[in-house]
Amino acid sequence: MLVVGPLVLLAGCNQDAAPADASMGAPASSTASPEADPLAGAPSVDACYKMTVAKAAAPTNDSNPVECYSDHTTLTYYVGTFPDDALEPDPDVMSKECQKRLAAAMGLTKKQLVSSIFEPIYFEPTTSQWSSGARWYRCDAHAESGGKLRLMPSGSTPVLYDGVPTEFTRCVDNRSGKGLYVTCNKAHDYRWAGYFQAKGGKSYPSRASFEKQGKGCYKFTGNGAYWVTWPLEPAWDAGDRDMNCYKQTKG
Protein backbone atom coordinates (compact mmCIF):
# COMPACT_ATOMS: atom_id res chain seq x y z
CA MET A 1 0.00 0.00 0.00
CA LEU A 2 1.24 3.44 -0.91
CA VAL A 3 1.15 6.04 1.89
CA VAL A 4 1.36 9.70 0.93
CA GLY A 5 2.58 12.01 3.72
CA PRO A 6 1.79 15.72 4.10
CA LEU A 7 3.59 18.14 1.83
CA VAL A 8 5.72 20.65 3.73
CA LEU A 9 6.67 23.95 2.03
CA LEU A 10 9.86 25.52 3.26
CA ALA A 11 10.16 29.28 3.24
CA GLY A 12 13.83 29.06 2.41
CA CYS A 13 17.11 27.63 3.36
CA ASN A 14 18.55 28.21 6.79
CA GLN A 15 21.33 30.43 5.49
CA ASP A 16 18.74 32.83 3.96
CA ALA A 17 16.58 33.23 7.07
CA ALA A 18 16.37 36.75 8.53
CA PRO A 19 17.74 37.41 12.03
CA ALA A 20 15.21 37.17 14.81
CA ASP A 21 15.69 40.81 15.82
CA ALA A 22 15.35 42.36 12.38
CA SER A 23 12.79 45.09 11.66
CA MET A 24 11.71 47.26 8.79
CA GLY A 25 11.69 51.10 9.18
CA ALA A 26 9.32 53.54 7.51
CA PRO A 27 10.68 56.04 4.97
CA ALA A 28 12.26 59.11 6.56
CA SER A 29 9.91 62.07 6.94
CA SER A 30 10.67 65.04 4.74
CA THR A 31 9.21 67.51 7.30
CA ALA A 32 11.79 68.70 9.85
CA SER A 33 10.79 69.99 13.29
CA PRO A 34 10.30 73.77 13.11
CA GLU A 35 12.80 75.93 14.99
CA ALA A 36 11.50 78.14 17.80
CA ASP A 37 10.72 81.70 16.66
CA PRO A 38 11.76 84.28 19.32
CA LEU A 39 9.38 86.83 17.74
CA ALA A 40 6.35 84.52 17.55
CA GLY A 41 3.29 86.54 18.52
CA ALA A 42 5.22 89.83 18.80
CA PRO A 43 3.32 93.06 18.00
CA SER A 44 4.33 95.51 15.30
CA VAL A 45 6.19 98.73 16.06
CA ASP A 46 3.91 101.77 15.63
CA ALA A 47 0.82 99.73 16.53
CA CYS A 48 -1.69 101.65 18.66
CA TYR A 49 -4.13 100.36 21.27
CA LYS A 50 -7.06 101.67 23.30
CA MET A 51 -6.77 100.05 26.72
CA THR A 52 -7.63 100.73 30.35
CA VAL A 53 -5.32 101.36 33.31
CA ALA A 54 -5.83 97.74 34.41
CA LYS A 55 -4.79 96.35 31.03
CA ALA A 56 -1.79 98.69 30.92
CA ALA A 57 -0.65 97.39 34.31
CA ALA A 58 -0.86 93.70 33.33
CA PRO A 59 2.32 91.75 32.38
CA THR A 60 0.84 90.60 29.06
CA ASN A 61 -1.60 92.16 26.64
CA ASP A 62 -3.83 90.73 23.93
CA SER A 63 -5.70 93.90 22.91
CA ASN A 64 -6.39 94.35 19.22
CA PRO A 65 -4.61 97.32 17.61
CA VAL A 66 -6.55 100.37 16.45
CA GLU A 67 -5.83 103.09 13.91
CA CYS A 68 -3.21 105.52 15.28
CA TYR A 69 -5.19 108.49 13.97
CA SER A 70 -8.21 107.41 16.00
CA ASP A 71 -8.59 107.43 19.78
CA HIS A 72 -5.87 105.36 21.47
CA THR A 73 -4.11 105.28 24.84
CA THR A 74 -0.84 103.45 24.09
CA LEU A 75 1.64 103.23 21.23
CA THR A 76 4.16 100.41 20.72
CA TYR A 77 7.49 102.06 19.89
CA TYR A 78 9.99 99.23 20.36
CA VAL A 79 10.12 95.42 20.33
CA GLY A 80 13.23 93.85 21.84
CA THR A 81 14.33 90.28 22.50
CA PHE A 82 15.86 88.34 25.37
CA PRO A 83 18.62 85.78 24.79
CA ASP A 84 17.36 82.46 23.38
CA ASP A 85 18.43 80.68 26.57
CA ALA A 86 16.67 83.13 28.93
CA LEU A 87 14.70 81.26 31.59
CA GLU A 88 12.15 84.01 32.17
CA PRO A 89 11.46 87.66 31.21
CA ASP A 90 13.73 90.16 32.98
CA PRO A 91 11.79 93.25 34.16
CA ASP A 92 15.00 95.22 34.76
CA VAL A 93 16.01 94.79 31.12
CA MET A 94 12.55 95.78 29.90
CA SER A 95 12.43 98.86 32.15
CA LYS A 96 15.90 100.05 31.13
CA GLU A 97 15.53 99.46 27.38
CA CYS A 98 12.03 100.93 27.20
CA GLN A 99 12.96 104.04 29.20
CA LYS A 100 16.05 104.93 27.17
CA ARG A 101 14.10 104.78 23.87
CA LEU A 102 11.00 106.70 24.94
CA ALA A 103 12.23 110.25 24.30
CA ALA A 104 13.21 109.53 20.69
CA ALA A 105 9.93 107.71 20.09
CA MET A 106 7.96 110.71 21.33
CA GLY A 107 10.13 113.17 19.37
CA LEU A 108 11.31 114.88 22.57
CA THR A 109 14.58 115.75 24.28
CA LYS A 110 15.32 114.21 27.68
CA LYS A 111 14.37 117.49 29.38
CA GLN A 112 11.09 117.71 27.49
CA LEU A 113 10.29 114.11 28.33
CA VAL A 114 10.91 114.66 32.05
CA SER A 115 8.56 117.67 31.95
CA SER A 116 5.77 115.50 30.55
CA ILE A 117 3.50 112.74 31.84
CA PHE A 118 4.57 110.36 29.09
CA GLU A 119 5.88 107.11 30.58
CA PRO A 120 6.88 103.68 29.26
CA ILE A 121 5.09 100.44 30.01
CA TYR A 122 6.19 97.01 28.85
CA PHE A 123 4.64 93.64 28.09
CA GLU A 124 6.08 90.13 27.85
CA PRO A 125 4.90 87.00 25.97
CA THR A 126 2.16 84.85 27.46
CA THR A 127 3.20 81.68 29.27
CA SER A 128 2.30 79.54 26.26
CA GLN A 129 4.18 81.83 23.85
CA TRP A 130 7.26 81.76 26.09
CA SER A 131 7.09 77.94 26.35
CA SER A 132 6.98 77.81 22.53
CA GLY A 133 10.18 79.84 22.23
CA ALA A 134 8.98 83.46 22.13
CA ARG A 135 11.62 85.77 23.67
CA TRP A 136 10.33 89.23 22.76
CA TYR A 137 9.18 92.14 24.89
CA ARG A 138 7.19 95.19 23.89
CA CYS A 139 7.57 98.86 24.90
CA ASP A 140 4.51 101.12 24.82
CA ALA A 141 4.20 104.85 25.50
CA HIS A 142 1.26 106.06 27.57
CA ALA A 143 0.17 109.09 29.60
CA GLU A 144 -1.66 108.64 32.91
CA SER A 145 -3.26 111.42 34.92
CA GLY A 146 -5.88 111.35 37.65
CA GLY A 147 -5.89 107.57 37.69
CA LYS A 148 -6.89 107.34 34.02
CA LEU A 149 -5.05 106.92 30.74
CA ARG A 150 -5.12 110.01 28.58
CA LEU A 151 -5.72 109.77 24.85
CA MET A 152 -2.35 109.91 23.11
CA PRO A 153 -1.52 112.41 20.36
CA SER A 154 -2.36 111.10 16.89
CA GLY A 155 0.21 109.49 14.64
CA SER A 156 3.19 107.16 14.69
CA THR A 157 6.74 107.70 15.94
CA PRO A 158 8.16 110.25 16.35
CA VAL A 159 4.86 111.46 17.80
CA LEU A 160 5.58 115.13 18.56
CA TYR A 161 7.46 117.87 16.71
CA ASP A 162 6.82 121.06 18.70
CA GLY A 163 7.55 120.12 22.29
CA VAL A 164 5.12 118.95 24.97
CA PRO A 165 1.50 120.18 24.68
CA THR A 166 0.09 121.81 27.84
CA GLU A 167 -2.32 118.95 28.36
CA PHE A 168 0.65 116.59 28.80
CA THR A 169 2.92 118.90 30.86
CA ARG A 170 3.34 118.24 34.58
CA CYS A 171 1.96 120.66 37.17
CA VAL A 172 0.98 120.56 40.86
CA ASP A 173 -2.24 121.78 42.44
CA ASN A 174 -1.48 122.47 46.11
CA ARG A 175 -4.17 125.10 46.72
CA SER A 176 -5.99 122.73 49.10
CA GLY A 177 -2.75 121.54 50.67
CA LYS A 178 -3.04 118.07 49.10
CA GLY A 179 -0.30 118.40 46.50
CA LEU A 180 -2.27 116.89 43.61
CA TYR A 181 -0.34 116.15 40.41
CA VAL A 182 -2.25 117.45 37.40
CA THR A 183 -1.59 118.38 33.80
CA CYS A 184 -0.99 122.05 33.16
CA ASN A 185 -4.29 122.58 31.32
CA LYS A 186 -5.95 122.07 34.73
CA ALA A 187 -5.99 124.54 37.62
CA HIS A 188 -2.59 124.52 39.36
CA ASP A 189 -0.17 126.64 41.35
CA TYR A 190 3.18 125.01 40.50
CA ARG A 191 4.52 124.27 37.03
CA TRP A 192 7.45 122.00 36.12
CA ALA A 193 10.59 124.12 35.67
CA GLY A 194 13.61 121.78 35.56
CA TYR A 195 15.38 118.84 37.10
CA PHE A 196 18.77 117.81 38.47
CA GLN A 197 20.42 114.64 39.74
CA ALA A 198 20.22 113.84 43.45
CA LYS A 199 23.41 112.90 45.29
CA GLY A 200 23.70 109.70 47.24
CA GLY A 201 25.22 106.25 47.26
CA LYS A 202 23.56 102.87 46.97
CA SER A 203 21.62 103.45 50.19
CA TYR A 204 18.35 105.36 49.81
CA PRO A 205 18.74 108.91 51.19
CA SER A 206 16.59 110.16 54.05
CA ARG A 207 13.73 112.60 53.54
CA ALA A 208 15.80 115.28 55.26
CA SER A 209 18.59 114.71 52.74
CA PHE A 210 16.20 115.03 49.80
CA GLU A 211 14.64 118.19 51.25
CA LYS A 212 18.08 119.75 51.74
CA GLN A 213 19.09 118.88 48.19
CA GLY A 214 15.77 120.34 47.01
CA LYS A 215 17.22 123.82 47.43
CA GLY A 216 18.90 123.13 44.10
CA CYS A 217 15.53 124.07 42.60
CA TYR A 218 16.30 127.75 43.23
CA LYS A 219 18.33 127.79 40.00
CA PHE A 220 15.10 127.06 38.11
CA THR A 221 12.81 129.31 40.13
CA GLY A 222 15.02 132.41 40.52
CA ASN A 223 15.03 131.90 44.30
CA GLY A 224 11.24 131.88 44.28
CA ALA A 225 8.96 129.30 45.93
CA TYR A 226 9.24 125.78 44.60
CA TRP A 227 7.82 122.28 44.87
CA VAL A 228 10.26 119.39 44.60
CA THR A 229 9.82 115.65 44.06
CA TRP A 230 12.33 112.81 44.26
CA PRO A 231 12.33 109.10 43.27
CA LEU A 232 10.80 106.47 45.52
CA GLU A 233 13.12 103.76 46.81
CA PRO A 234 12.35 101.13 44.10
CA ALA A 235 13.07 103.71 41.39
CA TRP A 236 16.25 104.78 43.23
CA ASP A 237 17.43 101.18 43.34
CA ALA A 238 16.83 101.00 39.58
CA GLY A 239 19.08 104.02 39.01
CA ASP A 240 16.63 106.95 38.96
CA ARG A 241 18.17 110.09 40.51
CA ASP A 242 15.89 112.79 39.08
CA MET A 243 14.88 115.64 41.40
CA ASN A 244 12.02 117.49 39.69
CA CYS A 245 11.43 121.17 40.41
CA TYR A 246 8.16 123.07 40.05
CA LYS A 247 7.98 126.87 40.08
CA GLN A 248 5.12 128.64 41.80
CA THR A 249 2.76 130.20 39.29
CA LYS A 250 -0.62 131.89 39.17
CA GLY A 251 -1.97 129.22 36.84
Protein Blocks (a to p, Z undefined) as FASTA:
>chain_A
ZZdddddddfbdfklpccfkbccdddddfbdcddddfkgoiacehiacdddfklmmpmbd
cbdcddfkbccfbdcfbdcdddfklcbdcfklmmmmmmmmmmmmnopafklmmmpmbdcd
dddddfklmmnopacdcddddddeehiacdddeddddfbfnbpafklcccddfknonopa
cdfkbccfbdcfbdcddeddfbdcdfklmmmmmmmmmmmnoopacddddddfklmmnopa
cdcdddddeZZ
